[in-house]
Amino acid sequence: MKYYFYHDLSLSEIAENLDISRQGVHDHLQRAENQLQQYEKKLGLLASYRGLQEQADFLRSRLQDDRPLTEADRQELLQAVEKITGCL
């Protein structure tokens, strides 16, 4: 997977480097991708990451706002921080 995704090598190039068939590279990539998808279904890391990003974007936009913070604003920001720390 490293050769394919990080080094952007073709299946043929990987096969040549590893001295296996192009079909063998394809099969290994398919199995690895399926395994990663199963891990994601069980762990939900992508969904968790997206939730963290959403909360961080919310906090960033609120903190860049020039208006003074009200007590309600402070509570809302604290709740966002709690959501983030709850995901860690």
C-alpha positions in Angstrom: 0.0 0.0 0.0 2.9 2.3 0.8 4.3 2.0 -2.7 0.9 2.5 -4.3 -0.5 5.4 -2.2 2.6 7.2 -0.9 5.1 6.7 -3.7 2.4 6.7 -6.5 3.8 3.6 -8.2 1.8 1.7 -10.7 0.8 -2.0 -10.1 3.4 -3.0 -12.7 6.2 -1.0 -11.0 5.3 -2.5 -7.6 5.2 -6.0 -9.1 8.6 -5.5 -10.6 10.1 -4.1 -7.3 8.7 -6.9 -5.2 9.3 -9.6 -7.9 5.6 -10.7 -7.9 2.9 -10.6 -10.5 0.8 -7.5 -11.2 -2.3 -9.5 -10.3 -0.6 -10.4 -7.0 -0.1 -6.7 -6.2 -3.7 -6.0 -7.1 -5.0 -8.9 -4.9 -2.9 -7.7 -1.9 -4.1 -4.1 -2.4 -7.7 -5.3 -2.5 -7.3 -7.4 0.6 -5.6 -4.5 2.5 -8.3 -2.1 1.5 -11.1 -4.5 2.6 -9.3 -5.0 5.9 -9.0 -1.2 6.5 -12.7 -0.8 5.7 -13.5 -3.5 8.3 -11.3 -1.7 10.9 -13.1 1.6 10.1 -16.5 0.0 10.6 -15.5 -1.3 14.0 -13.5 1.7 15.2 -15.2 4.6 13.5 -12.0 6.6 13.4 -13.0 8.6 10.3 -16.4 9.6 11.8 -14.6 10.6 15.0 -12.0 12.6 13.1 -14.8 14.4 11.2 -16.6 15.2 14.4 -13.4 16.7 15.9 -12.8 18.8 12.7 -16.4 20.1 12.9 -16.0 21.2 16.5 -12.6 22.7 15.8 -14.0 24.7 12.9 -16.9 25.8 15.0 -14.5 27.0 17.8 -12.2 28.7 15.2 -15.1 30.6 13.7 -16.5 31.7 17.1 -13.1 32.8 18.3 -12.4 34.8 15.1 -15.7 36.7 15.6 -15.1 40.3 16.8 -18.2 40.5 18.9 -17.7 40.3 22.7 -18.6 36.9 24.2 -21.7 36.7 26.2 -22.2 34.1 29.0 -24.3 32.0 26.5 -21.4 32.2 24.1 -19.0 31.0 26.8 -21.2 28.1 27.6 -21.5 27.2 24.0 -17.7 27.3 23.5 -17.2 25.2 26.7 -19.7 22.6 25.4 -17.7 22.4 22.1 -14.5 21.9 24.1 -16.2 19.2 26.1 -17.2 17.4 22.9 -13.6 17.5 21.7 -12.1 16.3 24.9 -14.7 13.5 25.1 -13.5 12.2 21.8 -9.9 12.0 22.8 
